[in-house]
Amino acid sequence: MPADGHARTQAPVGEGTTMNGRRRARARELGIQIGILPTGSANAITDVAGVRIGHQTLVRGDSVRTGVTAIIPHEGNIFQEKLAAAVHCANGFGKLAGATQIAELGSLECPIVLTNTLSVAAGLTGLIRHVLAMPGNEAVQSVNAVVGETNDGYLNDIRGMHVTAEDVLTALATASPGPVAEGCVGAGTGTSCFGFKGGIGTASRRIPTDRGGYTVGVLVQSNYDGILTINGAPVGRELGEFFLSQYTPKPDGDGSCMIVVATDAPLCPRNLGRLAARAALGLGQTGSVMENGSGDYVIAFSTAYRIPHRGGLLTPSVATLANHAMNPLFLAAVEATEEALLNSLLQATDTVGVNGHRREAIPLEQVVRICGRYGVLDLAGRLPGVAP
């Protein structure tokens, strides 16, 4: 039990049930096959070797619905062995700490933390403490901590600033490879998406061997609005739940989305920026128009080589992928982002939060029926018991 006496929970992988006990599912379990490229073994950002994900989920009383998600890019000391990185801003109504140094230097020197808007400071404190405590960093006096956010204030008592630096350290300490918990976990605990419950989602793609055999993995924190489209089917319109709908009047559909793209392809920072920009296309594929009040950011990094913190006058040369070889990676980023966003929505569960506000999980049976009517469902891959 933390010192403040309040429980903090971390949802295990596979905890995908609604409040009435019905099982949730990932897109592919429902027969929703996005794109043409194959996935990695876990269909997650952790399919990029060395990447680990940790969640700290805060569910307390009737008003705290928030948390932290940590992305650790490699198993070593990332401050001493930095990675090439880039940031793409699709719409800048957000508070992405650390973005300017990544843009200036083209490198990432710490893990990435996602949380809620008013907990960015706690994210920074936790990350900095984590980096300073690593062996070999005893003389470090400057850390470019990277913290992204979305606003979960509809379901969470965001003004209470319940996330602490200790929560960030817990997410970092419990990060692991392999399957990733999705939906209402970590930084996705209190988020909303297309009028339904949003959350954390992930997916990956493998490039053909003759094009390098590289992997692209994506993790998202979905908290945005628009007109939901799934594999081309107008699901939001059919459900009657969409931005500007006369049937479900709501304020202008502002919201935000954080997207993290990892790859083992040897990319220079410039081409990582190009890759990040393509991930934003995957966001658009789901029906987002990146509204005026939306903070839509993509952070992309490559694990293929390390940039030493202290080197000589010349940076060691690294062979990076040519511009003309980027197209398969662009496709992979679009496909993996689109699927990760759908997984964040499909895996989320019914949630009641602050002031009795409620977000229902998107109804899987109706999604399957709509996709079936529009001919975009792979019935061979459909989850048993969910009829089209």
Secondary structure, 3 states (H helix, E strand, C coil): CCCCCCCCECCCCCCCECCCCCECCCCCCECCCCCCCCCCCCCCHHHCCCCEEEEEEEEECCCEEEEEEEEECCCCCCCCEEEEEEEEEEEECCCCECHHHHHHHCEECCCEEEEEHHHHHHHHHHHHHHHHCCCCCCCCCCCCCEEEEECCCCCCCHHHCCCCHHHHHHHHHCCECCCCCCECCHHHCCCEECCEECCEEEEEEECCHHHCCCEEEEEEEEECCCCCCECCECHHHHHCCCCCCCCCCCCCCCCEEEEEEEECCCCCHHHHHHHHHHHHHHHHHCCCCCCCCCEEEEEEEECCCCEECCCCCCCCCCCCCCHHHCHHHHHHHHHHHHHHHHHHHHCCCCEECHHHCEECCCCHHHHHHHHHHCCCCCHHHECCCCCC
